[in-house]
Amino acid sequence: MERIYFLNKNDRDDFFNKVKQLKKSWMELAKFLGTNRSMMESYRKGKLSIPLNRFSLLMNSIEDKDKNYFNQKISKRKSNWGQIIGGKNAYKINKERFDYGRKKAAKISKDKVKYDFNTNLPLSEDLCEFIGAIIGDGFTNKYGYMFQTQITGDKILDEEYYYKKLKPICEKLFNISPKISEGPGCIRLNIYSKRLFEMLTKRFDIPAGKKCYSITIPNEILKSDDKLISATLRGMFDTDGGIGLDKREIYKKPYIRINYTSASPILIEQIHKILENYKIPHSVHSKNDAPAKQIQINGEKNVKLFLKRVGFSNPRHLKKVRHLL
């Protein structure tokens, strides 16, 4: 997923002051985005760039004239831009050493496959949930002789999901124990495997590198049964979906919404058709002038239908809907 940052501190301050007018406190605004106060402060102060789906929610809450103004004050980065820049700089400094190491690794890989698993393993709920997580907040790419697959989330809110759900899936299916690292505000699950890269890109047609505008649910999964399709959606909503609780006084009790935002029109259409087939009422909204669109499932009755047919594995979401389970 792309991330948004403001080109100027004053514009960032103005933007958050505009958004704040709709909420009584920064804590309420954080809850609206499905995050915590600490993460909201990091967004406000420019310590962290803002995920596209959360920025779209904020933009959707202000007037059109303000949307047009602030759209000219931002820029976008890939979620792994810092890692890419750091890798390039390190390569420039240690080019000879890197090249030697890569050639040595390539020679070894001809004789021995480090991670041996069947790339044609049958579809399962675990495999489909992993594919869904890649679609939602992951990517895969090739850097010289290195093949990397990564999923990125919130350091605090997603930690349990990464260690207790995604990591065991990787160990069980791919015979790989992924490297999980934590940085300022984020958690990353990394797998360095050519075989996994080839399975994702060749078997499931997941684009290498930037994928936000072109990612789709693989045809192999769409042609499978509902249980596997639901598992894929679950992985997507676990990583890139959001749950909002509207606590305005017009509602007798907090009004719940589930949302999923994507810049891929085909992906949004696929989700729309699946939810229609499941008879789960929902709406599709354009996100300002940007190409992103958002799926929304509104109200307890419809959210319960989603939980019954798709559900969540991520504890951060389960905590918000436990009263409905």
HELIX and SHEET records of a PDB file:
HELIX    1   1 LYS A    9  LYS A   20  1                                  12    
HELIX    2   2 TRP A   26  LEU A   33  1                                   8    
HELIX    3   3 ARG A   37  ARG A   44  1                                   8    
HELIX    4   4 LEU A   52  MET A   59  1                                   8    
HELIX    5   5 ASP A   64  ASN A   71  1                                   8    
HELIX    6   6 TRP A   81  ILE A   93  1                                  13    
HELIX    7   7 LYS A   95  ASP A  111  1                                  17    
HELIX    8   8 GLU A  125  ASP A  137  1                                  13    
HELIX    9   9 GLU A  159  TYR A  161  1                                   3    
HELIX   10  10 TYR A  162  LEU A  166  3                                   5    
HELIX   11  11 LYS A  167  PHE A  174  1                                   8    
HELIX   12  12 LYS A  194  GLU A  198  1                                   5    
HELIX   13  13 MET A  199  ARG A  203  3                                   5    
HELIX   14  14 ASN A  219  LEU A  222  1                                   4    
HELIX   15  15 ASP A  226  ASP A  240  1                                  15    
HELIX   16  16 PRO A  265  ASN A  277  1                                  13    
HELIX   17  17 GLU A  300  ARG A  309  1                                  10    
HELIX   18  18 PRO A  315  VAL A  321  1                                   7    
HELIX   19  19 ARG A  322  LEU A  324  5                                   3    
SHEET    1   A 3 ILE A  50  PRO A  51  0                                        
SHEET    2   A 3 GLU A   2  PHE A   6 -1                                        
SHEET    3   A 3 ILE A  74  LYS A  78 -1                                        
SHEET    1   B 4 GLY A 138  TYR A 143  0                                        
SHEET    2   B 4 MET A 146  ASP A 154 -1                                        
SHEET    3   B 4 CYS A 186  TYR A 192 -1                                        
SHEET    4   B 4 LYS A 179  GLY A 183 -1                                        
SHEET    1   C 4 GLY A 241  ASP A 246  0                                        
SHEET    2   C 4 TYR A 255  SER A 262 -1                                        
SHEET    3   C 4 LYS A 293  ASN A 298 -1                                        
SHEET    4   C 4 SER A 283  SER A 286 -1                                        
END                                                                             
